[in-house]
Amino acid sequence: MYELSTEYWFDSAHFLTGYNGKCENLHGHQWRVTAYVRSRELGASGTERDMIVDFVAFKRIVREECDALDHTFLVEEGSLKPATLEALESEGFSLTILPFRTTAENLAHYLFDRLVARGLPVGRVDCNETPNNRASYAPDQG
């Protein structure tokens, strides 16, 4: 099995709904994302001959997905009152409304799905919310 990985990062704010502790308050992270692509075979011809994917394209796609979340407020859908969202938007804040609780685990899964949708043979995505704390998502191989 062949595997490549690349890393990129983004800064964003979030809070955890229904959490009993400091993380229920608005706070931010510099999230570090590591994406892994895997393949049993290497490309047979063309630009990607003897490659899983072209590193240039791989890095660009991961960077684009991270940039879409950079310097935005990640908000779990339904967690804030409509008036609060309207006030934040009227002040010019960048909001990204997501259909899940904005945990590192869910962000790893979300980014995995986004990368797969863009045609990458992703095997796993790691999402670090701090230098020492990481969540990973990989599909069940069973």
N, C-alpha and C positions, 0 to 999 in steps of 0.2 A: 504494500500500500504506500503510495506517495502522498505527501502532505506538504502544503505551504501555509505560512501564516503571515499576516500583516497586522500592524497596530495603528490605531488613530485614536483621537480623544475628542471630547466635547465638554463644555461647561454648561451646566443647567441647574435650575432650582426645582425643588419639588417638596412635597410633604407626604406623609403616609396617613391616609384616612383610617380611622378605627385603630390606631396604634396608641398604646399607653406608654409614653416616654418622650424623650427629646425629639425624636424624628416625626412626631405629629405636628411640629412647628415647621414653618417654611425655612428651608436651608438649601445649600448648594453643594455640588460636587464637581470635581474634574473627573469625569468618567473616562476610563481607558478601555477601549474595545479592542479585543484581539479576535480576528476571524481566521478560521482554519478551513482550507479547501482540501479535499481528499479525492484520490482516484487510484484505481488499480492499474489503469493504463495511461500512457502519455500520448499526447497528440501525435498523429501519424504524418501530417503534412501541413504545409503552409506556415504561417507565422508562429503558430503554437506547436510546431513539431517538436517532440521531446519535452513538452511542458504539460503541466496540468491546465494552467491558464497563464496568460501573459501577466506578469507582475504589474506592468503599467496599468492594465485594465482593472486588475484586482484591487490595487491600491486606490485607484480613482473611485471605484464603486463604493468601497468602504468609507473613504473620505466624504463622498457625497451624502451617504446615509448619516454619518456623524454630523456633518455640517448642517443638515436639516434639523438637528436637535440642539445645535450649539447656541448658547446665549438665549435660551427660551425657558419659559416656565412650564414644566411638564405637569399637567393637571389630569387627574383621574376623572373621567366623565361622570358627571353627577355629584362630584364632591364639593363643589362650590355653588352658591346661590347664583342664579342668572344675573342678579343685580351686581354681584361681586365681579363676575366675568365681564359684564358690560363696563363697569368702572375701570377695570384693569385695561381692557381694550381701548377705552376712550382716552386713557393716559398714554397709549402707545406701546404698552408692554406686548412682547411676543409671547403668545400662548400656544402650546401644543396639547390639544385635548386627546387623551388616549383612553381606549376602552378597558383599561385595567389599572390596578393599583401599581403605582410607579416604583416598584421594587427593582433591585438589580437583577433578580431572577427573571422578572417579566420583561425587563428591557433587553436582556440577553436573548430571550425567546423572540421578542419583537424584531430585533435586528437580524437574527437568524432567518426568520421568515422573509424579511425585506430583501436580504441578500440572495436567498433562493429564488425569489420572484424575479430577480434581476439576472438569473441564469447561472449563478455560481454554484459549483458542486460543494456546498458548505457541509462540513462535518461537525463543527462546533463553533460556538461564539462564547467568549469570556467577556464579562462586563465588570470591571473593577470600579467600585465607588470610592475607594481609598487605596493607597498603595498596598495595604495589607489585607483588604477584604474584596473577594471576588465571587461572582456567581457565574455559572456556566450553563449553557443549554446545548444539548445534542439530542437528536431524535433517538428513540428507543431502537436498538439494533436487534431486538428479539423478535 
